[in-house]
């Protein structure tokens, strides 16, 4: 599980760096800084940003869960991120300014997945506690 955790956090870091690079130097946002990605990356940057943030969110939540080694039922909390895919794609599309874009990157890329991971850890601990306190048959 530690290998899965490290791999998930590595993938999340790559996705978040890519998302930040999409926002920095973006000609549509008049963002400060140089364009560090090829021009083709900026053609559909809104959709690409939403997908990069969602994949980072899934990887962060999975990394947190893998690091805590919860029971199998705690992994079901990752299903919370499936309906949120629409929020991530809409969040990537509705960014008119640089400051709002960076706020969305921080909120959707870090805050939501950490909350989902912590909820998963709490569910795992509750399941483990319930199983250990159940009377033996």
C-alpha positions in Angstrom: 0.0 0.0 0.0 2.9 2.3 0.5 3.9 1.9 -3.1 0.4 2.8 -4.2 0.5 5.8 -1.9 3.8 7.1 -3.2 2.7 6.5 -6.8 -0.6 8.3 -6.3 1.1 11.3 -4.6 3.6 11.4 -7.5 0.9 11.4 -10.1 -1.0 14.1 -8.2 2.1 16.3 -8.1 2.6 15.9 -11.8 -1.1 16.8 -12.5 -1.0 19.8 -10.2 2.2 21.1 -11.7 0.6 20.7 -15.1 -2.5 22.6 -14.0 -0.4 25.4 -12.5 1.6 25.6 -15.8 -1.7 25.9 -17.7 -2.7 28.9 -15.6 0.7 30.6 -15.5 1.5 32.5 -18.6 -2.0 31.8 -20.1 -2.8 34.3 -22.8 -6.5 34.1 -22.3 -6.2 35.0 -18.6 -3.5 37.7 -19.2 -1.5 35.8 -16.6 1.9 36.9 -15.5 4.9 34.8 -16.4 6.3 33.1 -19.4 4.4 30.4 -21.4 6.1 27.2 -20.2 3.9 24.9 -22.3 3.5 24.6 -26.1 0.8 26.8 -27.7 -1.3 23.7 -28.5 -1.8 23.1 -24.7 -3.5 26.5 -24.5 -6.0 25.9 -27.3 -8.4 23.8 -25.1 -6.9 24.7 -21.7 -10.1 24.9 -19.9 -11.1 21.3 -20.5 -7.5 20.2 -19.9 -7.3 22.1 -16.7 -10.5 20.5 -15.4 -9.3 17.0 -16.3 -5.8 17.6 -14.7 -7.4 18.9 -11.5 -9.8 16.0 -11.3 -7.1 13.4 -11.9 -5.0 15.1 -9.2 -7.9 15.0 -6.8 -8.5 11.3 -7.3 -4.7 10.7 -6.9 -4.5 12.7 -3.7 -7.6 11.1 -2.2 -6.3 7.6 -3.2 -2.9 8.4 -1.8 -4.3 9.4 1.6 -6.4 6.3 1.7 -3.5 4.0 0.7 -1.3 5.6 3.3 -3.8 4.9 6.1 -4.5 1.3 5.0 -8.2 1.3 5.6 -10.6 -1.6 5.1 -12.1 -2.1 1.7 -15.3 -0.3 2.4 -13.5 3.0 3.0 -12.3 3.0 -0.7 -16.0 3.6 -1.6 -15.5 7.3 -0.6 -13.6 7.8 -3.9 -16.9 7.4 -5.6 -17.7 10.9 -4.3 -15.3 12.3 -6.9 -17.2 10.8 -9.8 -20.2 13.2 -9.8 -17.7 16.0 -9.0 -16.2 15.5 -12.4 -18.8 17.8 -13.8 -17.9 20.4 -11.2 -14.2 20.1 -12.2 -15.0 20.5 -15.9 -17.3 23.5 -15.2 -14.8 24.9 -12.8 -12.2 24.7 -15.5 -14.5 26.5 -17.9 -15.6 29.4 -15.7 -12.4 31.2 -15.0 -12.2 34.7 -16.4 -9.3 36.0 -14.3 -6.0 34.8 -13.2 -6.7 35.1 -9.4 -10.0 33.1 -9.8 -8.2 30.5 -11.8 -5.5 30.0 -9.1 -8.1 29.9 -6.4 -10.0 27.2 -8.2 -6.7 25.3 -8.7 -6.0 25.4 -5.0 -9.6 24.6 -3.9 -10.4 21.9 -6.5 -6.9 20.5 -6.6 -6.0 20.4 -2.9 -8.9 21.2 -0.5 -11.6 18.9 -1.9 -9.4 15.8 -2.3 -8.0 16.2 1.2 -11.5 16.4 2.6 -12.5 13.3 0.6 -9.4 11.4 1.8 -10.0 12.4 5.4 -13.6 11.3 5.2 -12.4 7.9 3.8 -9.9 7.5 6.7 -12.7 8.3 9.2 -15.0 5.8 7.6 -12.2 3.2 7.6 -11.5 3.8 11.3 -15.2 3.6 12.1 -15.5 0.3 10.2 -12.4 -1.1 11.9 -13.8 0.0 15.4 -17.2 -1.5 14.7 -15.7 -4.9 13.6 -13.4 -5.0 16.6 -16.2 -4.3 19.1 -18.7 -6.7 17.5 -19.5 -9.7 19.7 -18.0 -13.0 18.6 -20.5 -15.5 17.4 
